[in-house]
């Protein structure tokens, strides 16, 4: 009798073991995804390495007496005036060539809420209001002309650049893409809307610059990279970028002769001579002042080939010459 019970128990135990093994096997088959790449095949972001350069000294300091608060970007206007996105004060500010306040604009179609980016084609000023998800156009004297776009896809957007034919390129972390609009504000397409790590994906893009040759440079914030893309969105090259947030993002600017300039919000500029090259770290200096706390963000070229660097912690705009070597 006892031997029969032992045999019966052994059969039951064997059946339970077999059932458990089958359950584990079926579970692994259900959770596996044949289309998903293995973790080891996903490329990692570049690691930023840099050497210390000679640094750059600001030739001029603009806006020190204009009451700026956390400015994000600045662009040169015809005649040497400068338009500054005064984000902390929710206004667009016009300075003269000496940095003195000419005009402060708080209302376009509606009262400005979070102006974050500015661009110009020499005849108009384009302003991105991130909180309203809108792009407005002003004349060079700062008079409101029109609201070109008001779209949820632009909500909490960050960088903006003019492209071929008056098109507008907007870095939109919320939609994880670069939004391309025509000159009238109509959305034409989106570049790289897929979250991920790799040449053809973004993860919170927070700045964009379109070079004269049409190449698109994107600050891919959470992937710590700058990506160069063609007009069709095909990847061309990439560079490591410093850590930053989408609120105070590093910015990118393509310079002549294939060089790339990236702002590091911790207090310096990074100069790359070619893709994959080690960055040269340039410390910012201000005449007659200790270095102090500064946070360079926005970058734009002037007609004289200098760079306007928006210092959001210093509440000013620095005019600097980038070394050619």
Secondary structure, 3 states (H helix, E strand, C coil): CHHHHHHHHHHHHHHHHHHHHHHHHHHHHHHCCCCCCCHHHCCCCCCCCEEECCCEEECEEECCCCCCCCCCCEEECHHHCEEEEEHHHCEEEEECCCCCEEEEECECCCECCCEEEEEECCCEEEEEECCCCEEEEEECCCCEEEEEEECHHHCCCCCEEECHHHCEEEEECCCCEEEEECCCCCEEEEECCCECCCCCCECCEEEEEECCCCCEEEEEHHHCEEEEECCCCCEEEEEECCCCCCCCCCCEEECHHHCEEEEECCCEEEEECCCCCCEEEEEEEECCCCCCCCCEEEEEECCCCCEEEEECCCCEEEEECCCCC
